[in-house]
């Protein structure tokens, strides 16, 4: 299936590694013009070098997405540099602090800002160009933790807010011809990531967790997440707006707490 993404100008936050980089690479393979945003200049350099070796020219924009003014400026600069903007992927996320009793109000403010406020800011800043595109689309990367909450309080709440952001903005921005959807990955096995570390530390406990919580017997891959993201962003998904799409292989529960005894 031709996703009709060739030439589409995409801006991806948290694009230097993990899910963000996987989505950026998949978009580039489809012919999109990709710009990456991340806090680490070193990480951005590594990501752009990797994609260059794969034959893709990408553009890097260092920014701390919790600095909302700086993020809005970077989105506008990217759009001006590329002569427009068709796609936004709000992927950057994370958390600070633990549960309710071990976190501070500042931890909650930071976590909400890093996740849902950053997503709203990026989409708002891109709106003039997304609207002008005629087929503008935004995708918010949430988490299984946002709809199967058994995880760190502030993170679950932030991801739940991201899930509800999509239908809210979809209704508001429909007249602007801009679609907004949310994608929620489950546990993703990433080279050098958390799940590889837990598997290496205790392979038997890791396998028990997979057997107990993942009916398919394995975790989600980066390519599975990226393929779903590309489809949702593409004109071939023009009828999908305000949706929440889990990519979690029917995972039973969220995984932000330590899962091994």
Backbone as CSV, one residue per row, in Angstrom:
resi,resn,N_x,N_y,N_z,CA_x,CA_y,CA_z,C_x,C_y,C_z
1,UNK,0.843,-1.196,0.000,0.000,0.000,0.000,0.882,1.250,0.000
2,UNK,0.626,2.132,-0.934,1.312,3.420,-0.954,0.652,4.328,0.076
3,UNK,1.394,4.713,1.112,0.838,5.559,2.165,0.765,7.028,1.770
4,UNK,1.261,7.353,0.588,1.182,8.726,0.075,1.874,9.729,1.017
5,UNK,2.994,9.301,1.580,3.752,10.159,2.483,4.954,10.825,1.813
6,UNK,5.214,10.486,0.569,6.363,11.071,-0.120,6.239,12.589,-0.177
7,UNK,7.288,13.273,0.264,7.321,14.730,0.242,6.648,15.394,1.423
8,UNK,5.951,14.644,2.255,5.302,15.231,3.431,6.357,15.665,4.440
9,UNK,6.157,16.825,5.014,7.130,17.405,5.938,6.702,17.089,7.372
10,UNK,7.574,16.352,8.072,7.230,15.835,9.397,8.188,16.372,10.453
11,UNK,7.626,16.662,11.630,8.391,17.137,12.788,8.133,16.151,13.920
12,UNK,9.208,15.554,14.465,9.095,14.498,15.477,9.843,14.918,16.731
13,UNK,9.135,15.050,17.851,9.813,15.347,19.111,10.285,14.045,19.750
14,UNK,11.330,14.157,20.562,11.921,12.948,21.136,12.399,12.017,20.039
15,UNK,12.930,12.602,18.970,13.233,11.837,17.771,14.633,11.276,17.676
16,UNK,15.425,11.411,18.728,16.826,10.990,18.628,17.052,9.529,18.995
17,UNK,16.033,8.873,19.582,16.213,7.468,19.979,14.854,6.799,20.177
18,UNK,14.893,5.493,20.393,13.710,4.739,20.753,12.568,4.865,19.761
19,UNK,11.362,5.025,20.290,10.169,5.076,19.454,10.197,6.267,18.503
20,UNK,10.638,7.426,18.986,10.684,8.604,18.124,11.574,8.405,16.921
21,UNK,12.755,7.840,17.142,13.676,7.590,16.034,13.100,6.535,15.095
22,UNK,12.471,5.507,15.647,11.877,4.470,14.795,10.799,5.060,13.889
23,UNK,9.969,5.944,14.427,8.941,6.593,13.602,9.582,7.482,12.550
24,UNK,10.616,8.231,12.944,11.309,9.103,11.992,11.908,8.295,10.846
25,UNK,12.530,7.174,11.171,13.131,6.324,10.132,12.065,5.760,9.205
26,UNK,10.941,5.329,9.784,9.875,4.768,8.961,9.280,5.830,8.034
27,UNK,9.091,7.040,8.553,8.584,8.130,7.713,9.559,8.437,6.574
28,UNK,10.847,8.450,6.902,11.854,8.731,5.874,11.848,7.650,4.802
29,UNK,11.685,6.394,5.204,11.622,5.307,4.215,10.422,5.461,3.292
30,UNK,9.357,6.106,3.793,8.175,6.347,2.971,8.322,7.595,2.099
31,UNK,9.458,8.278,2.225,9.715,9.445,1.386,9.397,10.773,2.030
32,UNK,9.050,10.768,3.320,8.752,12.027,3.998,10.037,12.819,4.240
33,UNK,9.886,14.124,4.392,10.991,15.019,4.747,10.940,15.187,6.263
34,UNK,11.923,14.635,6.958,11.829,14.469,8.401,12.734,15.445,9.149
35,UNK,12.167,16.064,10.185,12.926,16.899,11.117,12.786,16.312,12.517
36,UNK,13.909,16.242,13.214,13.945,15.667,14.549,14.175,16.758,15.583
37,UNK,13.495,16.646,16.713,13.728,17.539,17.846,14.024,16.693,19.071
38,UNK,15.030,17.099,19.833,15.381,16.409,21.071,16.261,17.336,21.895
39,UNK,16.387,17.007,23.156,17.171,17.856,24.055,18.668,17.685,23.834
40,UNK,19.106,16.469,23.531,20.532,16.161,23.443,21.073,16.429,22.039
41,UNK,22.014,17.349,21.949,22.660,17.590,20.660,23.441,16.362,20.203
42,UNK,24.086,15.691,21.151,24.845,14.486,20.812,23.917,13.398,20.286
43,UNK,22.778,13.224,20.957,21.822,12.229,20.498,21.275,12.545,19.122
44,UNK,20.999,13.816,18.868,20.529,14.217,17.545,21.587,13.952,16.479
45,UNK,22.835,14.236,16.807,23.914,13.998,15.840,24.019,12.508,15.509
46,UNK,23.913,11.669,16.527,23.977,10.226,16.291,22.801,9.758,15.445
47,UNK,21.615,10.299,15.734,20.427,9.901,14.982,20.515,10.329,13.520
48,UNK,20.932,11.573,13.288,21.024,12.052,11.901,22.121,11.317,11.140
49,UNK,23.229,10.986,11.828,24.293,10.211,11.176,23.786,8.824,10.783
50,UNK,23.048,8.202,11.703,22.515,6.873,11.403,21.586,6.920,10.200
51,UNK,20.705,7.917,10.170,19.763,8.007,9.054,20.467,8.384,7.761
52,UNK,21.542,9.160,7.869,22.320,9.493,6.670,22.956,8.232,6.085
53,UNK,23.428,7.348,6.952,24.001,6.089,6.474,22.952,5.223,5.792
54,UNK,21.693,5.431,6.159,20.598,4.695,5.529,20.079,5.408,4.275
55,UNK,20.705,6.539,3.944,20.347,7.249,2.723,19.293,8.319,2.886
56,UNK,19.058,8.764,4.133,18.009,9.755,4.383,18.607,11.053,4.913
57,UNK,18.223,12.159,4.315,18.616,13.474,4.804,17.567,13.934,5.805
58,UNK,17.984,14.187,7.033,17.052,14.666,8.059,17.606,15.949,8.660
59,UNK,16.760,16.646,9.384,17.118,17.942,9.937,16.935,17.899,11.447
60,UNK,17.901,18.440,12.175,17.906,18.326,13.631,17.675,19.681,14.293
61,UNK,16.852,19.678,15.353,16.529,20.896,16.098,16.657,20.614,17.599
62,UNK,17.751,21.042,18.217,17.880,20.841,19.669,16.891,21.722,20.424
63,UNK,16.149,21.118,21.362,15.199,21.884,22.169,14.786,21.051,23.373
64,UNK,14.590,21.706,24.487,13.999,21.091,25.664,12.496,21.325,25.556
65,UNK,11.723,20.260,25.359,10.296,20.441,25.087,9.526,20.922,26.309
66,UNK,10.145,20.896,27.490,9.457,21.471,28.661,9.549,22.989,28.672
67,UNK,10.389,23.548,27.805,10.440,24.999,27.607,9.461,25.308,26.482
68,UNK,8.233,25.645,26.856,7.164,25.737,25.872,7.424,26.830,24.830
69,UNK,7.993,27.953,25.251,8.278,29.032,24.300,9.337,28.590,23.301
70,UNK,10.371,27.916,23.803,11.434,27.442,22.917,10.895,26.397,21.939
71,UNK,10.020,25.517,22.421,9.434,24.505,21.545,8.607,25.149,20.446
72,UNK,7.787,26.117,20.798,6.970,26.801,19.790,7.856,27.488,18.755
73,UNK,8.943,28.082,19.205,9.863,28.750,18.278,10.497,27.747,17.317
74,UNK,10.875,26.579,17.842,11.522,25.565,17.012,10.544,25.013,15.976
75,UNK,9.302,24.785,16.371,8.294,24.312,15.413,8.134,25.329,14.279
76,UNK,8.037,26.593,14.629,7.882,27.633,13.610,9.114,27.708,12.709
77,UNK,10.292,27.603,13.315,11.522,27.659,12.508,11.603,26.470,11.560
78,UNK,11.239,25.283,12.046,11.235,24.100,11.191,10.287,24.293,10.015
79,UNK,9.093,24.785,10.290,8.115,24.994,9.223,8.623,26.005,8.199
80,UNK,9.248,27.063,8.678,9.783,28.067,7.768,10.944,27.507,6.950
81,UNK,11.797,26.699,7.608,12.939,26.097,6.907,12.491,25.130,5.819
82,UNK,11.415,24.401,6.068,10.960,23.367,5.134,9.907,23.895,4.162
83,UNK,9.496,25.154,4.326,8.457,25.700,3.461,7.072,25.177,3.795
84,UNK,6.883,24.751,5.035,5.587,24.243,5.476,5.763,23.062,6.398
85,UNK,4.638,22.536,6.858,4.656,21.398,7.776,3.341,20.645,7.603
86,UNK,3.450,19.321,7.424,2.268,18.496,7.198,1.957,17.564,8.362
87,UNK,2.985,17.155,9.090,2.830,16.126,10.108,3.588,16.502,11.375
88,UNK,2.977,16.254,12.519,3.638,16.447,13.812,3.484,15.172,14.627
89,UNK,4.589,14.699,15.174,4.571,13.552,16.082,5.067,14.025,17.439
90,UNK,4.167,14.070,18.428,4.530,14.476,19.788,4.897,13.218,20.565
91,UNK,6.161,12.865,20.509,6.627,11.612,21.092,7.374,11.797,22.407
92,UNK,8.017,12.934,22.612,8.813,13.123,23.828,7.954,12.895,25.060
93,UNK,8.523,12.237,26.063,7.777,11.964,27.283,8.664,11.386,28.360
94,UNK,8.067,11.120,29.495,8.804,10.582,30.630,8.144,11.011,31.919
95,UNK,8.824,10.794,33.026,8.242,11.159,34.317,9.337,11.520,35.299
96,UNK,8.928,12.218,36.341,9.828,12.563,37.442,9.088,12.249,38.743
97,UNK,9.795,11.683,39.692,9.169,11.334,40.959,8.541,9.952,40.902
98,UNK,8.008,9.501,42.034,7.393,8.191,42.108,5.888,8.283,42.221
99,UNK,5.338,7.510,43.159,3.910,7.541,43.384,3.488,8.799,44.111
100,UNK,2.229,8.870,44.472,1.685,10.062,45.094,2.431,10.436,46.369
101,UNK,2.787,9.452,47.166,3.384,9.725,48.461,4.883,9.973,48.396
102,UNK,5.488,9.681,47.267,6.935,9.874,47.137,7.296,10.919,46.101
103,UNK,6.287,11.641,45.595,6.551,12.683,44.605,6.133,14.031,45.165
104,UNK,6.587,15.076,44.498,6.288,16.442,44.923,5.364,17.104,43.903
105,UNK,4.742,18.206,44.266,3.963,18.947,43.259,4.805,19.326,42.053
106,UNK,6.081,19.631,42.297,6.965,19.986,41.179,7.179,18.796,40.244
107,UNK,7.243,17.582,40.809,7.355,16.389,39.971,6.147,16.252,39.054
108,UNK,4.955,16.502,39.592,3.736,16.406,38.794,3.701,17.464,37.704
109,UNK,4.069,18.682,38.047,4.088,19.758,37.054,5.056,19.414,35.924
110,UNK,6.236,18.911,36.298,7.225,18.546,35.281,6.700,17.431,34.378
111,UNK,6.126,16.383,34.975,5.664,15.239,34.201,4.525,15.619,33.267
112,UNK,3.586,16.403,33.755,2.493,16.854,32.890,3.013,17.759,31.772
113,UNK,3.968,18.624,32.094,4.541,19.491,31.073,5.288,18.722,30.008
114,UNK,6.084,17.734,30.444,6.889,16.952,29.510,6.021,16.141,28.560
115,UNK,4.887,15.706,29.009,4.032,14.861,28.193,2.921,15.658,27.516
116,UNK,1.848,15.939,28.230,0.646,16.479,27.577,0.797,17.942,27.177
117,UNK,1.435,18.772,28.009,1.552,20.189,27.647,2.467,20.362,26.435
118,UNK,3.535,19.587,26.400,4.434,19.653,25.233,3.687,19.266,23.962
119,UNK,2.841,18.232,24.037,2.092,17.811,22.851,1.153,18.912,22.376
120,UNK,0.430,19.511,23.330,-0.495,20.590,22.961,0.256,21.778,22.377
121,UNK,1.414,22.102,22.958,2.198,23.231,22.463,2.700,22.989,21.045
122,UNK,3.215,21.796,20.795,3.741,21.481,19.465,2.640,21.563,18.414
123,UNK,1.463,21.025,18.722,0.365,21.046,17.756,-0.134,22.473,17.551
124,UNK,-0.268,23.224,18.639,-0.711,24.621,18.519,0.261,25.428,17.655
125,UNK,1.556,25.257,17.909,2.557,26.022,17.155,2.555,25.647,15.677
126,UNK,2.260,24.378,15.392,2.287,23.913,13.999,0.995,24.182,13.260
127,UNK,-0.054,24.578,13.960,-1.395,24.636,13.376,-1.494,25.463,12.096
128,UNK,-0.896,26.653,12.010,-1.054,27.407,10.755,-0.581,26.627,9.532
129,UNK,0.506,25.880,9.682,1.061,25.130,8.562,0.305,23.826,8.348
130,UNK,-0.108,23.156,9.422,-0.908,21.941,9.274,-2.216,22.256,8.562
131,UNK,-2.829,23.362,8.917,-4.081,23.759,8.282,-3.869,24.085,6.811
132,UNK,-2.789,24.794,6.519,-2.493,25.158,5.130,-2.181,23.936,4.277
133,UNK,-1.704,22.877,4.911,-1.375,21.650,4.195,-2.595,21.048,3.519
134,UNK,-3.753,21.176,4.164,-4.965,20.561,3.635,-5.142,19.131,4.058
135,UNK,-4.043,18.467,4.420,-4.085,17.094,4.935,-3.168,16.976,6.140
136,UNK,-3.197,17.991,7.001,-2.341,17.989,8.177,-2.771,16.922,9.168
137,UNK,-1.787,16.343,9.840,-2.080,15.305,10.827,-1.081,15.392,11.971
138,UNK,-1.599,15.174,13.167,-0.756,15.119,14.355,-0.986,13.789,15.051
139,UNK,0.073,13.248,15.623,-0.007,11.991,16.349,0.675,12.159,17.691
140,UNK,-0.056,11.857,18.757,0.467,11.935,20.115,0.821,10.517,20.570
141,UNK,2.045,10.327,21.026,2.466,9.012,21.499,2.240,8.942,23.000
142,UNK,1.235,8.165,23.394,0.907,7.996,24.806,1.519,6.681,25.298
143,UNK,0.739,5.857,25.983,1.294,4.629,26.568,0.163,3.746,27.055
144,UNK,0.446,2.460,27.144,-0.467,1.526,27.800,-0.775,2.000,29.211
145,UNK,0.145,2.722,29.832,-0.049,3.214,31.198,-1.184,4.212,31.304
146,UNK,-1.551,4.834,30.206,-2.616,5.825,30.234,-4.006,5.244,30.218
147,UNK,-4.132,3.972,29.850,-5.477,3.384,29.808,-5.555,2.049,30.527
148,UNK,-4.438,1.514,30.972,-4.409,0.338,31.852,-3.554,0.705,33.058
149,UNK,-4.028,1.652,33.877,-3.137,2.244,34.887,-2.895,1.334,36.093
150,UNK,-1.632,0.967,36.238,-1.142,0.348,37.460,0.310,0.775,37.634
151,UNK,0.544,2.028,37.342,1.916,2.502,37.267,2.082,3.768,38.098
152,UNK,3.212,4.442,37.903,3.507,5.670,38.637,2.390,6.695,38.410
153,UNK,1.932,7.296,39.490,0.723,8.125,39.444,0.787,9.223,38.398
154,UNK,1.799,10.077,38.471,1.837,11.235,37.587,1.986,10.825,36.128
155,UNK,2.738,9.768,35.868,2.946,9.320,34.493,1.638,8.791,33.906
156,UNK,0.925,7.955,34.668,-0.353,7.427,34.191,-1.343,8.543,33.897
157,UNK,-1.410,9.523,34.782,-2.334,10.637,34.598,-1.957,11.443,33.353
158,UNK,-0.662,11.696,33.169,-0.209,12.454,32.002,-0.527,11.711,30.709
159,UNK,-0.300,10.414,30.696,-0.575,9.644,29.484,-2.075,9.518,29.226
160,UNK,-2.869,9.426,30.292,-4.331,9.437,30.115,-4.783,10.765,29.511
161,UNK,-4.175,11.854,29.956,-4.509,13.166,29.396,-4.159,13.229,27.921
162,UNK,-3.041,12.627,27.532,-2.674,12.608,26.114,-3.696,11.834,25.292
163,UNK,-4.180,10.725,25.863,-5.188,9.938,25.151,-6.450,10.757,24.922
164,UNK,-6.846,11.545,25.906,-8.053,12.373,25.770,-7.783,13.640,24.955
165,UNK,-6.522,13.993,24.792,-6.195,15.175,23.998,-6.614,14.993,22.545
166,UNK,-6.452,13.785,22.012,-6.725,13.564,20.594,-8.178,13.838,20.211
167,UNK,-9.172,13.215,20.865,-10.550,13.523,20.448,-10.944,14.970,20.700
168,UNK,-10.378,15.564,21.756,-10.669,16.969,22.036,-10.172,17.862,20.906
169,UNK,-8.909,17.674,20.523,-8.339,18.495,19.456,-8.907,18.119,18.092
170,UNK,-9.231,16.853,17.913,-9.802,16.435,16.621,-11.090,17.197,16.332
171,UNK,-11.930,17.309,17.345,-13.181,18.046,17.157,-12.926,19.530,16.935
172,UNK,-11.980,20.075,17.702,-11.704,21.507,17.599,-11.061,21.869,16.270
173,UNK,-10.203,20.987,15.760,-9.404,21.331,14.582,-9.940,20.751,13.281
174,UNK,-11.083,20.079,13.336,-11.632,19.483,12.115,-11.889,20.537,11.045
175,UNK,-12.357,21.703,11.468,-12.615,22.772,10.502,-11.332,23.286,9.869
176,UNK,-10.207,23.039,10.544,-8.907,23.444,9.995,-8.308,22.371,9.096
177,UNK,-9.057,21.282,8.908,-8.598,20.148,8.098,-7.336,19.519,8.686
178,UNK,-7.336,19.387,10.001,-6.215,18.774,10.721,-6.743,17.611,11.547
179,UNK,-6.161,16.429,11.361,-6.531,15.254,12.142,-5.580,15.098,13.333
180,UNK,-6.087,14.582,14.456,-5.266,14.327,15.639,-5.650,12.964,16.206
181,UNK,-4.687,12.078,16.323,-4.901,10.759,16.892,-3.838,10.467,17.952
182,UNK,-4.102,9.455,18.760,-3.155,9.022,19.787,-2.805,7.560,19.568
183,UNK,-1.552,7.233,19.748,-1.068,5.856,19.664,-0.448,5.489,21.007
184,UNK,-0.848,4.340,21.554,-0.335,3.914,22.864,0.458,2.615,22.741
185,UNK,1.789,2.689,22.737,2.586,1.464,22.723,2.530,0.750,24.070
186,UNK,2.646,-0.562,24.011,2.861,-1.344,25.221,4.344,-1.478,25.486
187,UNK,4.727,-2.560,26.129,6.143,-2.815,26.407,6.884,-3.079,25.104
188,UNK,7.879,-2.255,24.822,8.627,-2.339,23.569,10.064,-2.754,23.873
189,UNK,10.527,-3.780,23.197,11.898,-4.240,23.381,12.822,-3.406,22.508
190,UNK,13.625,-2.564,23.149,14.530,-1.653,22.457,15.960,-2.022,22.816
191,UNK,16.828,-2.081,21.824,18.232,-2.388,22.088,18.822,-1.356,23.054
192,UNK,19.360,-1.829,24.170,19.940,-0.950,25.175,18.920,-0.313,26.094
193,UNK,17.638,-0.633,25.894,16.584,-0.026,26.687,16.261,-0.794,27.947
194,UNK,15.220,-0.334,28.624,14.848,-0.884,29.923,14.576,-2.387,29.886
195,UNK,13.797,-2.824,28.875,13.418,-4.225,28.852,14.577,-5.132,28.511
196,UNK,15.508,-4.667,27.711,16.706,-5.471,27.474,17.517,-5.609,28.754
197,UNK,17.578,-4.515,29.536,18.333,-4.574,30.794,17.681,-5.529,31.790
198,UNK,16.350,-5.482,31.890,15.695,-6.394,32.827,15.808,-7.843,32.357
199,UNK,15.742,-8.044,31.062,15.895,-9.407,30.533,17.296,-9.937,30.805
200,UNK,18.299,-9.077,30.613,19.669,-9.509,30.854,19.918,-9.769,32.337
201,UNK,19.277,-8.975,33.203,19.500,-9.120,34.639,18.823,-10.365,35.201
202,UNK,17.650,-10.708,34.693,16.892,-11.846,35.222,16.033,-12.439,34.112
203,UNK,16.646,-13.250,33.250,15.905,-13.778,32.092,14.663,-14.569,32.481
204,UNK,14.723,-15.340,33.555,13.568,-16.151,33.933,12.399,-15.279,34.385
205,UNK,12.673,-14.253,35.182,11.614,-13.342,35.623,11.039,-12.576,34.440
206,UNK,11.901,-12.204,33.518,11.440,-11.503,32.317,10.471,-12.380,31.531
207,UNK,10.833,-13.621,31.336,9.984,-14.525,30.577,8.666,-14.781,31.298
208,UNK,8.688,-14.832,32.645,7.447,-15.001,33.397,6.530,-13.809,33.180
209,UNK,7.111,-12.605,33.198,6.299,-11.417,32.968,5.655,-11.454,31.589
210,UNK,6.425,-11.802,30.575,5.891,-11.875,29.209,4.776,-12.912,29.138
211,UNK,5.011,-14.085,29.737,4.008,-15.148,29.689,2.725,-14.752,30.410
212,UNK,2.849,-14.026,31.516,1.685,-13.667,32.326,0.903,-12.475,31.766
213,UNK,1.588,-11.601,31.012,0.966,-10.327,30.653,0.833,-10.064,29.161
214,UNK,1.464,-10.874,28.334,1.409,-10.661,26.893,0.897,-11.926,26.222
215,UNK,-0.389,-11.964,25.879,-0.981,-13.184,25.319,-0.261,-13.699,24.078
216,UNK,0.326,-12.802,23.304,1.039,-13.226,22.105,2.406,-13.810,22.368
217,UNK,2.868,-13.729,23.609,4.135,-14.346,23.971,5.368,-13.539,23.654
218,UNK,5.196,-12.292,23.243,6.363,-11.449,22.997,5.974,-9.982,23.109
219,UNK,6.991,-9.131,23.253,6.758,-7.697,23.347,6.593,-7.076,21.957
220,UNK,6.128,-5.852,21.952,5.984,-5.092,20.718,7.363,-4.709,20.189
221,UNK,7.505,-4.656,18.885,8.754,-4.193,18.285,8.633,-2.730,17.889
222,UNK,9.774,-2.089,17.756,9.785,-0.702,17.306,9.149,-0.561,15.926
223,UNK,9.404,-1.519,15.050,8.838,-1.442,13.707,7.312,-1.515,13.738
224,UNK,6.758,-2.313,14.656,5.305,-2.406,14.749,4.691,-1.069,15.166
225,UNK,5.334,-0.402,16.110,4.859,0.911,16.536,4.998,1.912,15.399
226,UNK,6.155,1.908,14.739,6.414,2.877,13.677,5.493,2.675,12.480
227,UNK,5.209,1.430,12.140,4.309,1.164,11.004,2.910,1.696,11.293
228,UNK,2.434,1.471,12.512,1.106,1.987,12.879,1.094,3.505,12.844
229,UNK,2.171,4.112,13.319,2.257,5.571,13.317,2.211,6.123,11.895
230,UNK,2.961,5.514,11.005,2.980,5.992,9.616,1.595,5.910,8.987
231,UNK,0.886,4.821,9.237,-0.457,4.708,8.669,-1.376,5.793,9.216
232,UNK,-1.366,6.002,10.529,-2.253,7.000,11.128,-1.947,8.404,10.627
233,UNK,-0.685,8.675,10.314,-0.296,9.986,9.813,-0.595,10.167,8.323
234,UNK,-0.806,9.078,7.639,-0.893,9.133,6.186,-2.289,9.514,5.702
235,UNK,-2.384,10.045,4.475,-3.695,10.322,3.879,-4.558,9.076,3.729
236,UNK,-3.946,7.878,3.739,-4.733,6.657,3.652,-5.587,6.441,4.903
237,UNK,-5.256,7.153,5.981,-6.040,7.081,7.222,-6.902,8.328,7.388
238,UNK,-7.319,8.935,6.302,-8.024,10.218,6.370,-9.340,10.144,7.142
239,UNK,-9.915,8.950,7.246,-11.159,8.807,7.984,-10.968,8.564,9.468
240,UNK,-9.729,8.459,9.918,-9.441,8.182,11.333,-9.043,9.487,12.009
241,UNK,-9.884,9.951,12.913,-9.641,11.232,13.569,-10.182,11.165,14.994
242,UNK,-9.357,11.570,15.957,-9.767,11.523,17.352,-9.693,10.136,17.947
243,UNK,-8.942,9.247,17.314,-8.889,7.853,17.747,-7.741,7.599,18.717
244,UNK,-7.928,6.556,19.508,-6.857,6.036,20.368,-6.539,4.631,19.885
245,UNK,-5.308,4.419,19.429,-4.917,3.137,18.852,-3.829,2.494,19.711
246,UNK,-4.144,1.440,20.459,-3.114,0.730,21.210,-2.286,-0.161,20.283
247,UNK,-0.990,-0.198,20.516,-0.099,-1.149,19.850,0.629,-1.862,20.981
248,UNK,-0.052,-2.822,21.595,0.481,-3.425,22.821,0.337,-4.944,22.873
249,UNK,-0.070,-5.557,21.752,-0.217,-7.011,21.687,-1.121,-7.530,22.800
250,UNK,-2.175,-6.770,23.116,-3.152,-7.142,24.146,-2.514,-7.295,25.523
251,UNK,-1.523,-6.448,25.771,-0.838,-6.480,27.072,-1.843,-6.304,28.208
252,UNK,-1.652,-7.054,29.290,-2.625,-7.078,30.376,-2.545,-5.869,31.286
253,UNK,-1.354,-5.351,31.522,-1.224,-4.253,32.470,-0.022,-3.396,32.109
254,UNK,-0.002,-2.203,32.682,1.115,-1.303,32.416,2.335,-1.736,33.213
255,UNK,3.460,-1.094,32.896,4.731,-1.647,33.357,5.696,-0.607,33.882
256,UNK,5.205,0.500,34.410,6.126,1.540,34.874,6.723,1.240,36.235
257,UNK,6.023,0.424,37.015,6.625,-0.008,38.268,7.578,-1.154,37.993
258,UNK,8.549,-1.390,38.882,9.360,-2.602,38.738,8.439,-3.835,38.744
259,UNK,8.602,-4.705,37.787,7.675,-5.820,37.650,8.254,-7.130,38.161
260,UNK,9.535,-7.117,38.493,10.150,-8.338,38.955,10.401,-8.264,40.462
261,UNK,10.163,-9.358,41.187,10.444,-9.345,42.620,11.925,-9.267,42.895
